[in-house]
Amino acid sequence: MTRTLRIATLALAGLFAAGPAAALDLTKKRENLPDLVLGDDQGNDFAVENKDITLESGKAYRLRIVAKGRQEYKFYAPEFFRYIWLNQIVIEHKEIHGGGAPDHLEFDDPGEIAVEFVAIKPGAYKWEARGLEAKGMTGTLTVK
C-alpha cells in the first residue's frame, strides 16, 4: 500500500469513526426569513407583506407567519410543506415536533407561528390563505 493511499485510508476511517456527531447540523445555522404578514395595523385585513420569498435548497430557515388582521387565516402551502424537512413549529414559545408536514396553519386571532425547516426540493410553491385568495392573499415560496 502506498503512503498516499494509507493516509487517505486513515483519514476516511477517522471520518467514519467520528460518526453522525461530526456531521454538520444545518438547523444550528438557520437564516431568519422576512416575516410573511397577513393583514396590517391599519385595518386592512387582506394586506400581505412579503408574499413572495426566495430560498436556497439545502439551507435551514425560520419563517414567521404573522397574522395582524381580524380574519380567520388558514395558511395552506401543501407542496412546499411536502418538500421541506420540518425541524419544528413554534407558537408562543411552545414547540411542536413531528414526523410529517402539517395540512395547514390556522389563525383565529392575531399572532404568529414560526416554522423552522431545511429547504430540500427546488421549485416554485404556491401558498394561499384559503377562502381569501380572491382578496389577493396568495404568494409563492421559491426554492432555488
Secondary structure in CASP SS format (residue, H / E / C, confidence):
PFRMAT SS
TARGET T0000
AUTHOR 0000-0000-0000
METHOD secondary structure of the structure
MODEL  1
M C 1.00
T C 1.00
R H 1.00
T H 1.00
L H 1.00
R H 1.00
I H 1.00
A H 1.00
T H 1.00
L H 1.00
A H 1.00
L H 1.00
A H 1.00
G H 1.00
L H 1.00
F H 1.00
A H 1.00
A H 1.00
G C 1.00
P H 1.00
A H 1.00
A H 1.00
A C 1.00
L C 1.00
D C 1.00
L H 1.00
T H 1.00
K H 1.00
K H 1.00
R C 1.00
E E 1.00
N E 1.00
L C 1.00
P C 1.00
D C 1.00
L E 1.00
V E 1.00
L E 1.00
G C 1.00
D C 1.00
D C 1.00
Q C 1.00
G C 1.00
N C 1.00
D C 1.00
F C 1.00
A C 1.00
V E 1.00
E E 1.00
N C 1.00
K C 1.00
D E 1.00
I E 1.00
T E 1.00
L E 1.00
E C 1.00
S C 1.00
G C 1.00
K C 1.00
A E 1.00
Y E 1.00
R E 1.00
L E 1.00
R E 1.00
I E 1.00
V E 1.00
A E 1.00
K C 1.00
G C 1.00
R C 1.00
Q C 1.00
E C 1.00
Y E 1.00
K E 1.00
F E 1.00
Y E 1.00
A C 1.00
P H 1.00
E H 1.00
F H 1.00
F H 1.00
R H 1.00
Y C 1.00
I E 1.00
W E 1.00
L E 1.00
N E 1.00
Q E 1.00
I E 1.00
V E 1.00
I E 1.00
E C 1.00
H C 1.00
K E 1.00
E E 1.00
I E 1.00
H C 1.00
G C 1.00
G C 1.00
G C 1.00
A C 1.00
P C 1.00
D C 1.00
H C 1.00
L E 1.00
E E 1.00
F E 1.00
D C 1.00
D C 1.00
P C 1.00
G E 1.00
E E 1.00
I E 1.00
A E 1.00
V E 1.00
E E 1.00
F E 1.00
V E 1.00
A E 1.00
I C 1.00
K C 1.00
P C 1.00
G E 1.00
A E 1.00
Y E 1.00
K E 1.00
W E 1.00
E E 1.00
A E 1.00
R C 1.00
G C 1.00
L C 1.00
E H 1.00
A H 1.00
K H 1.00
G C 1.00
M C 1.00
T E 1.00
G E 1.00
T E 1.00
L E 1.00
T E 1.00
V E 1.00
K C 1.00
END
